[in-house]
Amino acid sequence: MNPQELAQQFIDALHSLEQGSEENVENLAQLFSDEARLTNAALQLAGRDERGKDGARHFWTQYRRTLGKAYSRFSHVTTDDKSAGLFWTTQGQTPDGVDISYEGVSLLEFGDNGKITFFRGYYDTRDLTIETKA
């Protein structure tokens, strides 16, 4: 698969998690390599990251638990031979009924096997009205 197709595969799996149940986290986790590194603005502030498929499961489970049923709209997807940049806006409502809306960019880097080896989400944590754990 080329990076554009791999990026779409990621977007489809994310939408499945956002609009479905937490059980759909496995669809996302399987897109990551065993050596993958995942981070975002909140994790970076905490001095942490997640690693491998287990880290991906934890990362996306926390995402789903924190944001509840949200939906990410992707305005632009840019790719080169080994990576993709995804520009998005996420809106929804937390499990506690708090409306959320924030925007950012996610960087995906792919290994030779098409698995995601690096994920970083860039966004301004001040845009969230809730404290994130992922």
C-alpha positions, 0 to 999 in steps of 0.5 A, a space after each residue: 500500500 502507498 502512504 495515501 492508502 495507509 493514511 486512509 486506513 488509519 482514518 477509517 480505523 479512527 472513525 470506527 473507534 470514534 463512532 463505535 465502541 471501545 472494542 474497536 481500538 484493536 483495529 487501530 492497534 493493528 496498524 502500528 508496528 511492535 516498535 511504534 512510538 506514540 505521543 501527543 501534546 498531552 503526553 509530551 507535557 507529562 514527559 511520557 509516550 507510548 510504545 508498541 502495539 500495547 502502547 497503541 491500545 492504551 493510547 487509543 483506549 484513553 482517547 476514546 474514554 476521554 473524548 467519548 463519541 467524537 468525530 474527526 474531520 480531515 481537511 488535508 492529507 499530505 504524504 511522501 514516500 514514508 509518511 503522512 500529515 493529517 490535518 483535522 478538527 475533532 468535535 464531539 461530547 465527552 462521556 460527562 456531556 461536555 462539548 469539545 472542539 479542537 484542531 491539530 495535525 497528526 504525523 504518521 511515519 510508516 515502516 517498510 511493512 506499511 505499519 505505523 512506526 511513529 505517531 505524533 499528534 500536534 494540538 494546543 492543549 488549551 483548546 480542550 475544555 477537559 483534562 486529557 489523559 492520552 
